[in-house]
């Protein structure tokens, strides 16, 4: 290890020492509950994430196979649903409004690698935290990617396969890579 590199275990402990028990619970208990089928599985996941989320206003529909990490940074509103194969990484903060539908295989990340120091390996730098905010009554189509630092306005629709790198205004329909306005609701 060079003088400029930091031990990854020390870095992890420094960044997440306040959340180690939380992360352990979501990894192990989440692993056990993640793929449980039927309404029983949804009820058990509700119980787990009710304890782990920053905020949960009502019973969510968390389908089997959803992977969530750093849930201490995730807040969801009423009538939230998320489909199989989706990933939420809440370490930088994810706030989701009421009546939001997240389809299958959606990726929402609230942190990214630090690329600002070209003379240091990126793997030895701390992540940059960037929150994601999703307004009320939003539909996010399958295979969408939403990186940190994005705000999606209320009533928006994100078309399947979109990569949302800029903020989305209220009631806009966006699609493509990168996502651009392709229509308006109403």
C-alpha positions in Angstrom: 0.0 0.0 0.0 1.5 3.4 -1.0 1.7 6.4 1.4 -1.3 8.0 -0.3 -3.6 5.0 0.0 -5.8 4.5 3.1 -6.6 1.0 4.5 -10.1 0.2 3.2 -11.2 -1.3 6.6 -10.2 1.9 8.4 -12.0 4.0 5.8 -15.1 2.0 6.1 -15.1 2.3 10.0 -14.4 6.0 9.7 -17.3 6.6 7.3 -19.9 4.2 8.8 -19.0 3.7 12.4 -22.3 5.3 13.6 -24.3 2.8 11.4 -22.4 -0.5 11.8 -25.2 -2.3 13.6 -27.8 -0.9 11.2 -25.7 -2.1 8.2 -25.2 -5.5 9.8 -29.0 -5.9 10.4 -30.0 -4.9 6.8 -27.4 -7.2 5.3 -28.1 -10.3 7.4 -31.8 -9.9 8.1 -32.4 -8.4 4.7 -30.7 -11.4 3.1 -33.1 -13.7 4.9 -36.2 -11.7 4.1 -35.4 -10.3 0.6 -36.8 -13.2 -1.4 -39.7 -14.3 0.7 -42.8 -14.8 -1.5 -46.4 -13.6 -1.3 -48.0 -11.2 1.1 -46.3 -12.9 4.0 -42.9 -11.8 2.6 -44.2 -8.2 2.1 -45.4 -8.1 5.7 -42.1 -9.4 7.1 -40.1 -6.9 4.9 -42.4 -4.1 6.1 -41.6 -5.0 9.7 -37.8 -5.0 9.0 -37.7 -1.8 7.0 -40.1 0.0 9.4 -37.3 -0.4 11.9 -34.5 0.5 9.5 -35.8 3.3 7.3 -35.4 6.9 8.3 -39.1 7.3 7.7 -41.9 5.1 6.5 -45.4 6.6 6.5 -47.5 3.5 5.6 -47.3 -0.1 4.5 -45.2 -0.3 1.3 -45.3 -2.9 -1.4 -41.7 -4.2 -1.4 -41.7 -7.1 -3.9 -39.3 -10.0 -3.5 -35.7 -9.4 -4.7 -35.4 -5.7 -3.9 -31.9 -4.9 -2.5 -31.6 -2.0 -0.1 -28.5 -0.7 1.6 -27.8 2.2 3.9 -31.5 2.3 4.7 -30.9 4.8 7.5 -30.9 7.4 4.8 -34.2 6.3 3.1 -37.5 8.0 3.8 -40.7 6.9 1.9 -44.2 8.3 1.9 -47.6 6.8 1.7 -48.5 4.0 -0.8 -44.9 3.4 -2.0 -44.2 0.4 -4.1 -41.0 -1.0 -5.6 -40.5 -3.9 -8.0 -38.3 -7.0 -8.1 -34.6 -6.5 -8.7 -34.5 -2.9 -7.8 -31.6 -1.4 -5.8 -31.8 1.6 -3.4 -28.5 2.9 -1.9 -29.5 5.5 0.8 -26.1 6.5 2.2 -26.4 10.0 0.8 -30.2 10.3 1.4 -33.2 9.2 -0.6 -36.5 10.9 0.0 -39.6 9.5 -1.8 -43.0 11.1 -1.7 -46.5 9.7 -1.6 -48.0 7.4 -4.3 -44.7 6.6 -5.9 -44.4 3.5 -8.1 -40.9 2.2 -8.8 -40.8 -0.6 -11.4 -38.5 -3.6 -11.5 -34.8 -3.4 -11.9 -34.5 0.3 -11.1 -31.3 1.6 -9.6 -31.3 4.7 -7.3 -27.9 5.6 -5.8 -27.3 8.6 -3.5 -23.5 8.5 -3.6 -20.7 8.2 -6.1 -17.0 7.7 -6.3 -14.7 10.6 -5.8 -12.9 11.3 -9.1 -11.4 14.7 -8.3 -7.9 13.5 -7.3 -6.3 11.9 -10.4 -3.1 11.0 -8.5 -4.9 8.9 -5.9 -6.7 5.6 -6.6 -10.4 6.2 -6.6 -10.9 3.1 -4.5 -8.9 4.8 -1.7 -11.2 7.9 -1.6 -14.4 8.4 0.3 -17.7 8.5 -1.6 -19.4 11.8 -2.4 -22.9 11.9 -0.9 -25.6 13.3 -3.1 -29.2 13.0 -2.1 -32.1 12.0 -4.4 -35.5 13.5 -4.0 -38.6 12.1 -5.7 -41.9 14.0 -5.4 -45.4 12.7 -5.0 -47.3 10.7 -7.7 -44.2 9.6 -9.7 -44.0 6.5 -11.8 -40.5 5.2 -12.5 -40.3 2.6 -15.4 -38.3 -0.5 -15.5 -34.5 -0.5 -15.9 -34.2 3.2 -14.9 -31.0 4.5 -13.3 -31.1 7.6 -11.0 -27.7 8.7 -9.7 -27.3 11.1 -6.7 -28.0 14.8 -6.9 -31.3 14.4 -8.9 -34.7 15.8 -7.9 -37.8 14.4 -9.7 -40.8 16.6 -9.5 -44.3 15.6 -8.6 -46.4 13.8 -11.2 -43.4 12.9 -13.4 -43.1 9.8 -15.4 -39.7 8.3 -16.1 -39.8 6.0 -19.2 -38.2 2.5 -19.2 -34.5 2.4 -19.6 -33.9 6.1 -18.9 -30.8 7.4 -17.2 -31.8 10.5 -15.2 -28.8 12.8 -14.7 -30.7 16.1 -14.4 -33.6 17.3 -12.4 -37.1 16.6 -13.8 -39.8 19.2 -13.5 -43.4 18.5 -12.2 -45.6 16.5 -14.6 -42.9 15.9 -17.2 -42.4 12.6 -19.0 -38.8 11.9 -19.6 -36.9 9.2 -21.4 -33.6 8.3 -23.1 -29.9 8.3 -22.2 -29.5 10.9 -20.8 -33.2 11.5 -20.0 -34.8 14.4 -21.8 -38.4 15.6 -21.9 -40.6 13.6 -24.3 -43.9 14.8 -23.1 -46.1 16.4 -20.4 -48.9 15.0 -18.4 -52.3 16.7 -18.6 
